[in-house]
């Protein structure tokens, strides 16, 4: 007997994540842009916003997946999302003011602090 779920296929594939139109549709980004700006929004603008949001989500999930694999876990938790975003330089700048519920405390260390201080030369 065949199952309705389609077997053990990976439900999330890379092309599904990057395509923001599948994630958000067309009306949700249009409505939010219309409410924010009060202007008319072209279809190309809606597609660009949807694709950018899809790419942004794919990047966050990729960072979280790497953190999850580093810990040897199979399930992505809010902690993995928080760690992934705080360890990436560009993403930590973007997400510096975000608070993820259940993600734990963000480490305040910057890249300069993690590299270590240069030892002062001892001139006599």
SVG drawing of the C-alpha trace seen along z (x, -y; Angstrom):
<svg xmlns="http://www.w3.org/2000/svg" viewBox="-3 -57 69 59">
<polyline fill="none" stroke="black" stroke-width="0.4" points="0.0,0.0 1.4,-3.4 1.6,-6.1 0.2,-9.6 3.3,-11.4 5.5,-10.3 8.2,-8.4 11.3,-9.7 11.9,-12.7 13.5,-15.8 10.6,-18.2 12.7,-21.3 14.9,-21.7 17.2,-24.5 15.0,-25.8 11.9,-25.8 13.6,-28.1 15.0,-30.6 11.7,-31.1 10.0,-33.7 6.9,-33.7 6.1,-30.1 6.7,-31.2 4.8,-34.5 2.7,-34.6 2.0,-37.9 -0.5,-39.6 1.2,-39.6 4.3,-41.5 2.1,-43.9 -0.1,-44.6 2.7,-45.2 4.5,-47.6 1.3,-49.4 0.6,-49.9 4.1,-51.1 4.6,-53.4 1.1,-54.3 2.3,-54.0 1.2,-51.8 3.5,-48.7 4.4,-47.2 4.5,-43.4 8.2,-43.4 8.7,-45.1 6.6,-42.5 8.6,-39.7 11.9,-41.3 10.8,-41.8 9.5,-38.2 12.7,-36.8 14.9,-38.8 12.9,-37.6 13.2,-34.0 16.9,-34.4 17.2,-36.0 15.3,-33.1 17.4,-30.5 20.6,-32.2 19.3,-32.1 18.3,-28.5 21.7,-27.5 23.6,-29.2 21.3,-27.4 21.8,-24.1 25.6,-24.4 25.3,-25.2 23.0,-22.2 25.4,-19.9 28.3,-21.2 26.6,-20.1 25.7,-16.8 21.9,-17.4 19.3,-16.7 16.7,-19.3 17.1,-23.0 16.1,-24.9 15.9,-28.7 19.3,-28.5 20.9,-27.2 19.3,-30.1 20.6,-32.6 24.1,-31.1 24.3,-31.0 23.2,-34.6 25.6,-35.9 28.6,-34.0 28.2,-35.3 29.7,-38.8 27.2,-40.3 24.2,-38.6 25.2,-39.7 25.2,-43.4 21.7,-43.0 20.3,-41.0 22.0,-42.9 18.7,-44.3 16.6,-41.2 15.6,-39.0 14.7,-35.4 12.4,-33.8 14.1,-30.7 17.4,-31.5 19.4,-32.2 21.7,-35.2 23.6,-36.7 27.3,-36.8 28.5,-40.4 31.9,-39.4 32.8,-41.0 35.2,-39.6 38.1,-41.7 37.5,-40.4 37.5,-36.8 40.7,-37.2 42.5,-38.2 44.7,-41.2 48.1,-41.5 50.8,-41.1 52.7,-44.3 56.3,-44.3 58.7,-44.6 61.0,-47.4 63.7,-48.2"/>
</svg>
